[in-house]
Amino acid sequence: MTAVATKKSKANCKSEYAKLDQVLVCEPSYMEIKEVINHVQKKYEHQNINKRLAQQQHLDFTKVLEQNGVTVIDLGAKREFPEQVFTRDIGFVIGENIFVSKMASDIRKGEVKVLENLLQNHDLKYNKLHANKIEGGDVIVDGDIVFIGMGNRTCLEATRELQKKLPNHSIIPLAFDPKYLHLDCLFNILSSEVALIYPEAFDQATLESLEKRYQLVEVSSDEQFSLGTNVLSIGNNKVISQPQNTKVNQSIRSLGFEVIEVDFSEIIKSGGSFRCCSMPLKRI
């Protein structure tokens, strides 16, 4: 059973790996590939999505979250938004600041209003950026450092605007091969010391810069396609990942992480996994 946001809710996310306390999700009730907007969807556009199976996998995911003490807040699925399950993209929290995204794809722009309505109804203040486009899947936070992916879904102008709004943070743009959807499909931080990366999507200078900050666990091309980087850290070195991504899971277990395996194989056909399907409001 999902919860609703309360007026006592207060956003606070200072990293990708602190204990997850409150998260926004959306059941995939109307999930469908109506318009191909990423390279994973291209493979599955004719097969499309088994909605019943996607709903069961999403329910299994939310049950794991609740079993680990996370308050799960359902955004409310709307028939007109087939990509709405991917709540990460429509907003993001940096510190105590909630930002509402500016979506690049027309098919997803209406989702933002649903988020705004929820925030307004529960007295949660938020910021809007005026630059052309920025999506939450491109935003990865680690303390006062914020990495912003520079693919086709987020523009450099938005990163500059974000830096003005967050003068105490270092906003670091990361360019990657634009055939991939978002930064979190290629790079994800598991702790202050460890990060997952698909190195083929980045240039050498970017890789060398990241290697100075983190121990990088490389993800293979086959497990990148099955969203091996797109795990969700829920705190206390616990990571939710797909059982199919055996190499990723083995690698991070060897570094002391507890891997909680949940089958998400139907949902990833639309190009997103656990991180994409969760918008953290609060980590503690």
C-alpha positions in Angstrom: 0.0 0.0 0.0 1.5 3.3 -1.1 1.3 6.4 1.1 0.5 10.0 0.4 2.7 13.0 1.0 2.0 14.8 4.3 2.5 18.4 5.2 5.3 17.2 7.5 7.3 16.0 4.5 10.5 18.0 4.0 12.7 17.3 1.1 16.4 16.6 1.8 18.7 14.6 -0.5 22.4 15.2 -0.1 23.6 12.1 -1.9 22.6 9.1 -3.9 23.4 6.6 -1.1 22.2 8.0 2.2 19.3 6.0 3.8 16.2 6.5 1.6 13.3 7.8 3.7 10.6 9.1 1.3 10.3 8.4 -2.5 7.9 9.2 -5.3 6.8 6.4 -7.6 4.0 5.8 -10.1 2.4 2.5 -10.9 2.8 1.5 -14.6 -1.0 1.2 -15.1 -0.9 2.7 -18.6 2.7 1.9 -19.5 3.2 1.5 -23.2 5.7 2.3 -26.0 3.7 4.8 -28.0 6.7 6.8 -29.3 10.2 5.5 -29.4 12.4 7.9 -27.4 15.4 5.8 -26.6 17.5 3.0 -28.0 16.1 0.3 -25.7 12.6 1.0 -26.7 13.6 0.6 -30.3 14.3 -3.1 -29.7 11.0 -3.7 -28.0 8.6 -1.4 -29.8 6.8 -4.2 -31.7 6.7 -6.5 -28.6 5.7 -3.6 -26.4 4.9 -3.9 -22.7 2.9 -6.5 -20.8 1.1 -4.1 -18.4 0.1 -6.8 -15.9 3.6 -8.1 -15.6 5.0 -4.6 -15.3 2.6 -3.8 -12.6 3.5 -6.9 -10.6 7.2 -6.2 -10.9 6.7 -2.6 -9.8 4.6 -3.8 -6.8 7.5 -6.2 -5.9 9.9 -3.2 -6.1 7.7 -1.0 -3.8 7.3 -3.9 -1.3 11.1 -4.1 -1.0 11.3 -0.4 -0.4 8.6 -0.5 2.3 10.2 -3.6 3.9 13.3 -1.4 4.3 11.5 1.4 6.0 10.9 3.7 3.0 7.7 5.7 2.8 6.5 5.2 -0.8 4.3 8.0 -2.2 2.3 7.2 -5.3 2.0 10.0 -7.9 -1.1 8.7 -9.5 -1.1 7.2 -12.9 -2.8 9.1 -15.8 -3.8 7.3 -19.0 -2.4 10.0 -21.2 1.2 9.6 -19.8 2.6 6.1 -20.9 6.1 7.0 -19.5 4.9 8.1 -16.1 6.4 5.2 -14.2 9.8 6.9 -14.6 9.3 9.5 -11.9 13.1 10.2 -11.5 13.0 12.3 -14.7 10.3 14.8 -13.8 12.0 16.3 -10.8 15.0 16.1 -8.5 16.1 17.1 -5.0 19.4 18.7 -4.2 19.9 19.3 -0.5 16.5 20.8 0.7 15.7 22.2 -2.8 13.1 20.5 -4.9 13.4 21.2 -8.6 10.8 20.5 -11.2 12.3 19.3 -14.5 11.7 20.8 -18.0 11.2 17.8 -20.2 12.7 17.4 -23.6 10.2 15.0 -25.1 6.6 16.3 -25.8 5.1 12.9 -24.8 6.3 13.5 -21.2 5.8 17.3 -20.7 2.4 16.9 -19.1 3.8 14.7 -16.3 5.5 17.7 -14.8 2.1 19.3 -14.0 1.0 16.2 -12.1 4.1 16.5 -9.9 3.5 20.2 -9.4 0.0 19.5 -8.2 1.2 17.0 -5.7 3.8 19.3 -4.3 1.3 22.2 -4.1 -1.3 20.1 -2.4 1.1 19.2 0.3 2.8 22.6 0.8 6.1 21.5 -0.6 7.9 24.4 -2.1 9.8 23.8 -5.4 11.9 25.6 -8.0 11.4 25.7 -11.7 14.3 26.2 -14.2 13.7 28.4 -17.2 16.4 27.0 -19.5 15.2 24.9 -22.4 15.5 21.4 -20.9 16.8 19.4 -17.9 15.7 16.0 -16.7 16.3 14.3 -13.3 17.9 11.2 -14.9 20.8 13.5 -15.7 21.2 14.7 -12.2 23.5 12.8 -9.7 24.3 14.3 -6.3 27.2 13.6 -4.0 27.3 16.1 -1.2 28.2 19.6 -2.5 29.0 18.1 -6.0 26.3 17.7 -8.6 27.0 15.9 -11.8 24.8 16.8 -14.7 24.7 14.7 -17.8 25.1 16.4 -21.1 23.2 14.2 -23.6 20.1 15.1 -25.6 17.8 15.6 -22.5 19.6 18.3 -20.6 21.2 21.5 -21.9 24.3 23.4 -20.8 22.2 26.5 -20.2 20.2 24.7 -17.5 23.4 23.6 -15.7 24.5 27.3 -15.6 21.1 28.3 -14.2 21.3 25.6 -11.6 24.7 26.8 -10.5 23.3 30.3 -9.9 20.5 28.8 -7.7 23.0 26.6 -5.8 26.1 28.8 -5.3 27.4 26.5 -2.5 27.5 23.5 -4.8 29.9 22.5 -7.6 27.8 21.8 -10.7 29.9 19.5 -13.0 28.7 18.8 -16.6 29.5 15.3 -17.8 29.3 14.8 -21.6 28.4 11.4 -22.9 27.4 9.7 -26.1 24.0 11.1 -26.9 22.6 7.9 -28.2 22.0 7.0 -24.5 19.1 8.4 -22.7 20.3 9.8 -19.4 23.5 9.9 -17.3 22.1 7.4 -14.8 22.0 4.8 -17.6 25.8 5.1 -17.7 27.0 6.3 -14.3 25.7 5.9 -10.8 27.3 6.6 -7.4 26.9 3.8 -4.7 28.9 5.4 -1.9 31.4 8.2 -1.3 34.1 5.9 -2.7 32.4 3.6 -5.3 30.6 4.3 -8.6 29.3 2.2 -11.5 30.2 3.3 -15.0 29.8 2.3 -18.6 33.2 3.6 -19.9 32.4 3.4 -23.6 30.0 6.3 -23.3 32.6 8.8 -22.1 35.7 10.4 -23.4 39.1 9.7 -21.7 39.3 13.0 -19.9 36.0 12.4 -18.2 36.9 8.9 -17.2 40.2 10.1 -15.7 38.4 12.8 -13.8 35.9 10.4 -12.3 38.7 7.9 -11.5 40.2 10.5 -9.2 37.0 10.7 -7.1 35.8 7.1 -7.1 36.7 3.4 -7.5 34.9 2.8 -10.8 33.2 -0.5 -11.3 32.9 -1.0 -15.1 29.6 -2.3 -16.5 29.7 -4.4 -19.7 27.8 -3.5 -22.9 25.3 -6.3 -22.4 24.5 -5.3 -18.8 24.4 -1.6 -19.7 21.7 -2.4 -22.2 19.8 -4.2 -19.4 20.3 -1.1 -17.2 23.1 -2.5 -15.0 24.1 1.0 -13.9 20.5 2.0 -13.1 20.4 0.4 -9.6 18.9 2.2 -6.6 20.9 2.7 -3.4 18.6 2.7 -0.3 21.2 3.3 2.4 23.3 1.1 4.7 25.2 -0.2 1.6 22.0 -1.8 0.3 21.5 -1.7 -3.5 18.4 -2.8 -5.5 19.4 -4.5 -8.7 18.2 -6.9 -11.3 19.0 -10.6 -11.0 19.9 -10.7 -14.7 22.8 -8.4 -14.3 25.0 -11.0 -12.6 28.4 -9.4 -13.3 27.4 -6.1 -11.8 25.9 -7.8 -8.8 28.9 -9.9 -8.2 31.2 -6.9 -8.5 29.4 -4.7 -6.0 28.9 -7.6 -3.6 32.7 -8.1 -3.6 33.0 -4.5 -2.4 30.8 -5.1 0.6 27.4 -4.0 -0.7 24.2 -6.0 0.0 22.4 -6.6 -3.3 18.6 -7.0 -3.2 17.5 -8.6 -6.5 14.2 -7.7 -8.0 13.1 -8.7 -11.5 12.3 -5.6 -13.5 12.7 -7.2 -16.9 9.4 -6.0 -18.3 9.8 -2.4 -17.2 13.3 -2.0 -18.6 11.9 -2.6 -22.1 10.9 1.1 -22.0 14.5 2.1 -21.2 14.6 2.6 -17.4 15.1 0.6 -14.2 15.0 1.2 -10.5 16.7 4.6 -10.3 14.5 5.8 -13.2 11.4 4.6 -11.3 12.1 6.5 -8.1 12.3 10.2 -7.3 13.7 10.4 -3.7 12.2 13.3 -1.7 14.2 12.6 1.5 17.3 10.7 2.5 18.5 10.7 6.1 
